[in-house]
């Protein structure tokens, strides 16, 4: 088995030139970074106030009457604050005071009260983690742009201005070779590009026949992510004129009011994750198709694998956007197996998002006739025809066309596993 895997890897590498390899690695690194950023947000634990104050209370090391007095003081303080709030609502003036028996108890009370005040004004850890994750995602897009730009300049150095062609002899000697000179000029060009933003990057990629605005399903949904990132980084998430101008210039469907706070919660972050992941794969595919048109079949297959990987990671909307775009661009020119693979990814993603009724009529109308069972069994799987699906899967396993391990692990079989378990996999 190991020799077969190694042979397959060598064969794949032999089909891909350095340019495609560079693009694929850049995109896969981007998608991986996005997942890490998402993990940072969703796995951040909220602050446990009880644990915090419990720890401080224990460290104060008060005993006996002093400990009882401290507890009493906080209870009395809480009641007093409530009475003050009620008085304020009714327009009354009210004062209250606390008396503590000794300096040690008073010191502990003041320390804990200040800790409570600091805790009260701190923003939510979960909310700040989401904002931090958005900044990481935006940084990942920048890295992807730089990596793709480097590959494009290396592949087509005449397309862009690499700066002055005049260098001193000393500079040449320091760099050591013509290749090093080219690499230095390319690095300077990429550095200059990265000082701009999305609009400048889109114009630059246009020089290489890659049209950014044609890639996302909804251009503003993609463009807004960076605009909101700018608000988080520079304006405390408050809508300003800079954001409003970007919204107007990019035909936003709806525009918030100046001064409104735009939150970055987990729901927004998941949408941003899907948008940026899909854009990364699709811009990589677009760059590859434009500059390696003789490798279209392998590029579509790569895109299909990346979409299925997002499906396994439960980034359903990202997988759906990639599949839909690949099918649209291909216009019926795909190999049948690749086309089915992409369609199944699209159906699985849409089913995960909207249930089986969201895809039922489309799957039922699709012509699966003439397809091998390896592809045909997806029809019963997608339509929740469990008995037929199990029978077909068992046949494929008996034919050595499907591994039990894939059925146990792959996302495409997850709903069947949840309904019927996996004991039937071991039936001969």
C-alpha positions in Angstrom: 0.0 0.0 0.0 2.8 2.5 0.8 4.5 2.0 -2.5 1.2 2.7 -4.3 0.7 6.0 -2.4 4.3 7.1 -3.1 3.9 6.3 -6.8 0.7 8.3 -7.0 2.4 11.3 -5.3 5.3 11.2 -7.8 2.9 10.9 -10.7 0.9 14.0 -9.5 4.1 16.0 -9.0 5.2 15.1 -12.5 2.0 16.5 -14.0 2.3 19.8 -12.2 4.9 22.4 -13.1 6.5 24.7 -10.6 3.9 27.4 -11.2 0.9 25.2 -10.5 2.6 23.8 -7.4 3.3 27.3 -6.1 -0.3 28.4 -6.6 -1.7 25.3 -5.0 0.6 25.6 -2.0 -0.3 29.3 -1.6 -4.0 28.5 -1.6 -3.8 25.5 0.7 -1.7 27.5 3.2 -4.3 30.3 3.0 -7.2 27.9 3.7 -5.3 26.4 6.6 -4.6 29.7 8.2 -8.3 30.7 7.9 -9.2 27.5 9.8 -6.7 28.3 12.5 -8.2 31.8 12.8 -11.7 30.4 13.1 -10.4 28.0 15.8 -9.0 30.9 17.8 -12.4 32.5 17.9 -14.7 29.5 18.6 -12.4 27.9 21.2 -11.8 30.9 23.3 -13.3 30.3 26.7 -15.2 33.1 28.4 -13.8 34.6 31.7 -15.3 32.8 34.7 -16.0 35.6 37.1 -16.7 33.2 40.0 -13.3 31.6 39.6 -11.5 34.9 39.4 -13.0 36.3 42.6 -12.8 33.0 44.3 -9.1 32.9 43.7 -8.7 36.5 45.0 -10.8 35.7 48.0 -8.7 32.8 48.9 -5.5 34.7 48.4 -6.7 37.3 50.8 -6.4 34.5 53.5 -9.0 36.1 55.8 -10.3 33.8 58.5 -13.1 33.7 61.0 -14.9 36.9 61.7 -12.9 38.9 59.2 -13.9 36.4 56.4 -17.6 36.7 57.5 -17.4 40.5 57.6 -16.0 40.6 54.0 -18.9 38.4 52.8 -21.4 40.6 54.6 -19.8 43.8 53.2 -20.2 42.6 49.6 -23.8 41.5 50.2 -24.5 44.9 51.8 -22.7 46.7 48.9 -24.8 44.8 46.3 -28.0 45.8 48.1 -26.9 49.4 48.3 -26.1 49.6 44.6 -29.6 48.2 43.8 -31.2 50.9 46.0 -29.1 53.6 44.4 -30.3 52.4 41.0 -34.0 52.5 42.1 -33.5 56.0 43.6 -31.9 57.3 40.4 -34.9 56.0 38.3 -37.3 57.9 40.5 -35.2 61.1 40.7 -34.4 60.7 44.4 -31.1 61.4 46.1 -29.7 58.5 48.2 -26.5 57.7 49.9 -25.2 54.7 51.7 -22.0 53.8 53.5 -20.2 50.7 54.7 -18.2 50.2 57.8 -15.5 47.5 58.0 -14.1 46.2 61.3 -10.4 46.5 60.5 -7.7 47.5 58.0 -7.1 43.9 56.7 -10.8 43.4 55.8 -11.0 46.9 54.3 -7.9 46.3 52.1 -9.4 43.0 50.9 -12.8 44.7 50.1 -11.2 47.5 48.2 -8.9 45.2 46.2 -11.9 42.9 45.2 -14.1 45.9 44.4 -11.5 47.3 42.1 -11.0 43.9 40.4 -14.8 43.8 39.9 -14.8 47.3 38.3 -11.9 46.4 36.0 -13.7 43.2 35.0 -17.0 45.1 34.3 -15.4 47.5 31.8 -13.5 44.8 29.9 -15.0 43.8 26.6 -16.2 40.3 26.0 -13.4 37.9 25.5 -15.4 36.0 22.9 -16.1 39.3 21.0 -12.5 40.4 21.0 -11.4 36.9 19.9 -13.7 37.2 16.9 -12.2 40.6 16.0 -8.7 39.2 16.4 -9.7 36.2 14.2 -11.0 38.6 11.5 -7.6 40.4 11.5 -5.8 37.1 11.1 -8.1 36.2 8.2 -7.4 39.5 6.5 -3.7 39.0 7.0 -4.0 35.5 5.4 -5.6 37.1 2.3 -2.6 39.5 2.1 -0.2 36.6 2.3 -2.1 34.8 -0.4 -2.0 37.8 -2.7 1.8 38.2 -2.1 2.4 34.5 -2.8 0.4 34.5 -6.0 1.9 37.8 -7.2 5.4 36.3 -6.7 4.5 33.3 -8.8 3.0 35.4 -11.5 6.0 37.8 -11.7 8.4 34.8 -11.9 6.3 33.3 -14.7 5.6 36.5 -16.7 8.2 39.0 -15.7 7.5 41.2 -18.7 3.9 41.9 -17.7 4.6 44.3 -14.9 7.2 47.0 -14.3 9.9 45.6 -12.0 11.4 49.0 -11.5 14.7 50.5 -12.8 16.7 48.1 -15.0 19.9 50.0 -14.0 22.0 48.6 -11.1 25.5 49.4 -10.0 28.2 46.8 -10.3 28.4 46.7 -6.6 24.8 45.8 -6.3 25.2 43.1 -8.9 28.1 41.6 -7.1 26.3 41.7 -3.8 23.3 39.8 -5.3 25.6 37.3 -7.0 23.7 36.3 -10.2 21.1 37.5 -12.8 18.6 35.1 -11.2 19.1 36.8 -7.8 18.7 40.2 -9.5 15.4 39.1 -10.9 14.3 37.8 -7.6 15.2 41.0 -5.9 13.3 43.1 -8.4 10.3 40.8 -8.1 10.4 41.1 -4.3 10.5 44.9 -4.6 7.5 44.8 -6.9 5.5 42.6 -4.6 6.4 44.8 -1.6 5.1 47.8 -3.6 1.9 46.0 -4.5 1.2 45.0 -0.9 1.2 48.7 0.2 -2.1 49.0 -1.6 -5.4 47.4 -0.8 -8.0 45.2 -2.5 -8.9 47.7 -5.2 -5.2 48.1 -6.2 -4.7 44.3 -6.0 -7.7 43.7 -8.3 -6.2 46.2 -10.8 -2.8 44.5 -10.7 -4.3 41.0 -11.2 -6.2 42.4 -14.2 -2.8 42.8 -15.9 -2.6 39.0 -15.8 -6.1 38.5 -17.2 -7.5 37.6 -13.7 -10.7 39.5 -13.0 -11.3 39.7 -9.2 -14.8 41.0 -9.4 -15.9 38.0 -11.4 -14.7 35.5 -8.8 -16.9 36.0 -5.7 -20.6 35.1 -5.8 -21.3 38.5 -4.4 -18.5 41.1 -4.8 -19.7 43.3 -1.9 -20.0 40.4 0.5 -16.3 39.7 -0.2 -15.2 43.3 -0.3 -17.0 44.2 2.9 -14.8 41.8 4.9 -11.8 44.0 4.4 -13.8 47.2 5.0 -15.0 45.8 8.3 -11.5 44.7 9.1 -10.4 48.3 8.6 -13.1 49.5 11.1 -12.0 46.9 13.7 -8.3 47.9 13.3 -8.7 51.7 13.1 -12.2 52.8 14.2 -13.3 50.7 17.1 -15.8 48.9 14.8 -17.7 52.2 14.3 -18.9 53.0 10.8 -17.0 56.0 9.4 -17.0 57.9 6.0 -14.2 55.6 4.7 -16.4 52.6 5.1 -19.4 54.3 3.7 -17.5 55.4 0.6 -16.3 51.8 0.0 -19.9 50.6 0.4 -21.2 53.2 -2.1 -18.3 52.6 -4.6 -19.0 48.8 -4.6 -22.8 48.9 -4.9 -23.5 47.6 -1.5 -27.1 46.3 -1.2 -27.6 48.1 2.1 -25.5 50.8 3.8 -25.3 51.3 7.6 -25.4 54.7 9.1 -22.3 56.6 10.2 -21.6 56.0 13.9 -23.2 52.6 13.9 -21.2 49.8 15.4 -20.7 46.8 13.2 -20.1 43.7 15.4 -17.9 40.8 14.5 -19.5 37.8 16.1 -19.2 34.1 15.4 -21.9 34.1 12.8 -20.2 36.9 10.8 -16.9 35.3 11.2 -18.2 32.0 9.7 -19.5 33.9 6.7 -16.1 35.7 6.3 -14.3 32.3 6.6 -16.5 30.8 3.8 -16.1 33.9 1.6 -12.3 34.1 2.0 -11.7 30.3 1.6 -13.8 30.2 -1.5 -12.1 33.2 -3.0 -8.7 31.8 -2.2 -9.4 28.5 -4.1 -11.2 30.3 -7.0 -8.6 33.0 -7.5 -5.9 30.2 -7.5 -8.0 28.3 -10.0 -8.4 31.4 -12.2 -4.7 32.2 -12.1 -3.9 28.6 -13.0 -6.4 28.4 -15.8 -5.3 31.7 -17.4 -1.6 30.8 -17.4 -1.7 27.0 -17.8 -4.6 26.4 -20.2 -3.2 23.1 -21.2 -3.8 21.8 -17.7 -7.5 22.6 -17.3 -8.5 19.0 -16.4 -6.0 18.8 -13.5 -6.9 22.3 -12.3 -10.6 21.5 -12.2 -9.8 18.3 -10.3 -7.7 20.2 -7.8 -10.5 22.7 -7.3 -12.9 19.9 -6.7 -10.6 18.4 -4.1 -10.3 21.7 -2.3 -14.1 22.1 -2.3 -14.5 18.7 -0.8 -11.9 19.4 1.8 -13.9 22.5 2.9 -17.0 20.2 3.0 -15.1 17.9 5.4 -14.2 20.9 7.5 -17.9 21.9 7.6 -17.3 25.1 5.7 -20.4 24.4 3.7 -21.0 27.8 2.1 -17.4 27.9 1.0 -17.6 24.5 -0.6 -20.9 25.4 -2.3 -19.5 28.7 -3.7 -16.5 26.9 -5.2 -18.5 24.1 -6.7 -21.1 26.5 -8.2 -18.4 28.7 -9.7 -16.4 25.8 -11.2 -19.5 24.3 -12.8 -20.5 27.7 -14.2 -17.0 28.4 -15.7 -16.6 24.9 -17.1 -19.8 25.2 -19.2 -20.1 21.5 -19.8 -16.5 20.9 -20.7 -15.6 18.8 -17.7 -14.8 15.1 -17.7 -18.0 13.3 -16.5 -16.4 12.0 -13.3 -15.0 15.4 -12.3 -18.4 17.0 -13.1 -20.3 14.5 -10.9 -17.7 15.0 -8.1 -18.2 18.8 -8.2 -22.0 18.5 -8.4 -22.1 16.1 -5.5 -20.0 18.5 -3.4 -22.5 21.3 -4.3 -25.5 19.1 -3.4 -24.0 18.0 -0.1 -23.1 21.5 0.9 -26.6 22.9 0.0 -28.2 19.9 1.8 -26.2 20.7 4.9 -27.3 24.3 4.7 -30.9 23.9 3.7 -32.0 20.3 4.2 -32.8 17.6 1.6 -35.7 19.5 0.2 -33.3 22.2 -1.0 -31.8 19.8 -3.5 -34.4 17.0 -4.0 -35.9 18.1 -7.3 -32.5 18.8 -8.8 -31.0 15.5 -7.8 -34.1 13.5 -8.9 -34.0 15.2 -12.3 -30.3 14.6 -12.9 -29.4 11.7 -15.2 -27.3 9.2 -13.4 -27.8 6.6 -16.1 -24.7 5.0 -17.4 -22.6 6.0 -14.4 -20.7 3.5 -12.4 -22.0 2.6 -8.9 -19.1 4.5 -7.4 -20.8 7.7 -8.5 -24.4 6.5 -8.8 -24.7 5.6 -5.1 -24.6 9.3 -4.3 -28.1 9.7 -5.5 -29.6 7.5 -2.8 -27.2 9.0 -0.3 -28.3 12.5 -1.1 -32.0 11.7 -1.1 -31.8 9.9 2.3 -32.8 6.6 0.7 -30.9 4.8 3.4 -31.7 1.2 2.6 -30.7 1.5 -1.0 -27.6 3.5 -0.1 -26.5 0.9 2.4 -27.0 -1.9 -0.1 -25.0 0.0 -2.8 -22.2 0.9 -0.3 -21.9 -2.7 0.7 -21.6 -3.7 -2.9 -18.9 -1.2 -3.5 -17.0 -2.4 -0.4 -17.3 -6.0 -1.7 -15.9 -4.9 -5.0 -13.0 -3.1 -3.3 -14.2 0.2 -4.9 -14.9 1.8 -1.5 -13.2 1.5 1.9 -15.1 1.1 5.1 -12.8 3.7 6.7 -13.9 6.4 4.2 -17.5 5.7 5.0 -16.7 6.0 8.7 -14.7 9.2 8.4 -15.9 11.2 5.4 -18.4 14.0 5.7 -20.4 12.8 2.7 -21.6 9.8 4.7 -22.1 11.7 8.0 -25.9 11.9 7.9 -26.2 8.2 7.0 -23.9 7.4 10.0 -26.0 9.5 12.3 -29.2 7.8 11.3 -28.1 4.2 10.9 -24.8 3.9 12.7 -21.9 1.9 11.2 -22.5 -1.7 12.4 -23.9 -2.6 8.9 -20.4 -1.9 7.5 -19.1 -5.1 9.0 -21.8 -7.3 7.4 -20.2 -9.5 4.8 
